[in-house]
Amino acid sequence: MNTRPTSKTPADEWLAPALLDVVREIPNAHTRRSAAPEADARRLARRAAAKAAVAAGALALPSGPLGWLTLLPELRSVWRIQAQLVADIAALYGKKTHLTQAQMLYCLFGHGSAQVFRDLVVRAGGRFLVRPATAQALRFVARKVAVRVAQRLLGQGAARWLPVAGAVGVGAYAWHETTRVAGTAIELFAAEVLPAPADEVPADVVDAPAPRLPRPGR
């Protein structure tokens, strides 16, 4: 029997919606098809990683409870930088017009949550099979990713009380994650991407309880 939490957690209320908001509209690419897409993508990745590190570090400077208030703006800022990077890399490989919300979500978070995306994106040898993503499927995956993001944030909670050292650590993590996003995007767009038959999310999947984060304003 499929059980769900009776009350919404912060992961449900603001992390998952924020994820969906980022992928809802695919950014316009700032690049064109390249004769050397991987090399150009790596250069773009270095610039985007540095930009994400600065953005995340600056927003992580406030400490204590105020640091938690800047959490969602920080995440949104980094995710939008990464989404632009994914769109630009897709264009370098000549695949921007085929970039879907499911592919964007996979590029942003698939490197740490590949199992979560098994109902949307599946690797088969040197190919990727991408199923058509319904709104329900995207919400399902977004919530699963949000749970993992919440778990990571709880693990880094102490950094919110250390103004400078915490900001440096948050910036370094944003740099690392942006580099991994680029790697996932390069791997996806360099391969053959094929449509796969649409499968519904299994009815017997049980949602894991989302970790409880401090709510904004508390």
Residue pairs with C-beta under 8 A, 6 or more apart in sequence:
2 203
2 204
2 205
2 206
2 207
3 206
3 207
4 207
5 12
5 207
5 209
5 210
9 150
9 209
9 210
9 211
9 212
9 213
10 150
10 210
10 212
10 213
10 214
10 215
11 143
11 146
11 147
11 149
11 150
11 210
11 211
11 213
12 143
12 146
12 210
13 215
14 72
14 216
15 72
15 75
15 146
15 149
15 150
16 139
16 142
16 143
16 145
16 146
17 142
18 72
18 75
18 76
18 79
19 79
19 105
19 108
19 109
19 142
19 145
19 146
19 149
20 138
20 139
20 142
21 76
22 76
22 79
22 80
22 83
22 104
22 108
23 83
23 101
23 104
23 105
23 108
23 138
24 101
26 83
26 87
26 99
26 100
26 101
26 104
27 80
27 83
27 84
27 87
28 87
29 87
29 88
29 90
29 91
29 96
30 84
30 87
30 88
30 91
31 40
31 44
31 88
31 89
31 91
31 92
32 91
32 92
33 91
33 92
33 93
33 94
34 40
34 92
34 93
37 89
37 92
37 93
37 186
37 189
37 190
38 186
38 190
40 92
41 88
41 89
41 92
41 93
41 182
41 185
41 186
42 182
42 186
44 85
44 88
44 89
44 92
44 182
45 85
45 89
45 178
45 179
45 181
45 182
45 183
48 81
48 82
48 84
48 85
48 178
48 182
49 174
49 175
49 176
49 178
49 179
49 182
50 175
51 81
52 77
52 78
52 81
52 82
52 174
52 175
52 177
52 178
53 171
53 172
53 174
53 175
53 178
54 171
55 74
55 77
55 78
55 81
55 174
56 74
56 77
56 78
56 170
56 171
56 173
56 174
57 167
57 168
57 170
57 171
57 174
58 167
59 70
59 73
59 74
59 77
60 67
60 70
60 74
60 159
60 160
60 166
60 167
60 170
60 171
61 163
61 164
61 167
62 69
62 70
62 163
63 160
63 161
63 162
63 163
63 166
64 160
64 161
65 214
65 218
67 160
67 161
67 166
68 160
68 213
68 214
68 216
68 218
69 216
69 217
71 153
71 160
71 216
72 216
74 170
75 149
78 174
78 177
78 178
79 108
81 178
82 108
82 177
82 178
82 181
83 104
83 108
85 178
85 181
85 182
85 185
86 99
86 104
86 107
86 108
86 181
86 185
87 96
87 99
87 104
89 182
89 185
89 186
89 189
90 96
90 98
90 99
90 103
90 185
90 189
92 189
93 189
93 190
95 189
95 193
98 193
100 130
100 133
101 133
101 138
102 120
102 121
102 130
102 131
102 132
102 133
102 137
102 138
102 141
103 121
103 130
103 188
103 193
105 117
105 120
105 138
105 141
105 142
105 145
106 117
106 120
106 121
106 184
106 188
107 181
107 184
107 185
107 188
108 181
109 116
109 117
109 145
109 148
110 117
110 121
110 184
111 180
111 181
111 183
111 184
112 148
112 180
113 144
113 145
113 148
116 141
116 144
116 145
116 148
117 141
119 131
119 137
119 140
119 141
119 199
119 201
119 202
120 130
120 131
120 133
120 137
120 141
121 128
121 129
121 130
121 131
121 188
122 128
122 129
122 131
122 196
123 129
126 191
126 192
127 191
127 192
127 193
127 194
128 188
128 191
128 192
128 193
128 194
129 194
129 195
129 196
130 193
130 194
130 195
130 196
131 137
131 195
131 196
131 197
131 198
131 199
132 195
132 198
134 198
136 201
137 200
137 201
140 201
140 205
143 207
143 210
144 207
144 208
146 210
147 208
147 210
147 211
150 210
150 211
150 213
151 211
153 213
154 211
154 213
156 169
156 170
156 173
158 166
159 165
159 166
159 169
159 170
160 166
